[in-house]
Amino acid sequence: MRRPLVQALLIASLVLAFDQWTKRWASGMLAGHPPIRVLGSFAQLSYTRNSGVAFGLGAGTHFPYWLFSVAASVAIVVLLVRRPRQGPVRRVALSLVLGGALGNLIDRVTTGEVVDFILLSWRRWQFPVFNAADSAVTVGVVMFALAWSGTGPGATRGDPHAGASGQDDARRGAAGPVPGVGAGRPLA
């Protein structure tokens, strides 16, 4: 197995293990108890179970939401196998999403619900309760989007599938400026 794929799977495994450990802890320590304030009323630990998708959307319906986790996991593994030279930021981003998707998949398959326990609020605004897997997926998606768009750390120019391997555009075969036109001027 290639080293980048092994690294990606290791990161995903660590996310998965941390997510499952925190959910087990929350189920044992928080269930049936009032919320625990961590940072005043801004951050609290509050046990709940979610039968819907992210942020409780679709809760109470009988849609098999675990299919989303399976589809995301398969797509990420295929992407990592077929494009092993993802840049390190993209590889970490995909690993975070994979670990989080698998963490919530385990909950959905075993109990039909996901354990959520992190509650953030500000004044009268309250963010839906979430868990470590949700955090990993969110951070991973944002990281991947920023790297893909070329605006975030680790973003590469040129081929969006090329990794941050230290090669410049010319060595990767990217075209340079059109002769006689100059860089930065329109072709037409």
Secondary structure, DSSP 8 states (H G I E B T S, - for coil): --HHHHHHHHHHHHHHHHHHHHHHHHHHHTTTS--EEEETTTEEEEEEEESSSGGGTTTT----THHHHHHHHHHHHHHHHH-TT--HHHHHHHHHHHHHHHHHHHHHHHHSSEEEEEEEEETTEE---B-HHHHHHHHHHHHHHHHHHT-STT--SS-TTS---S--TTTTT-----TTT-TTS---
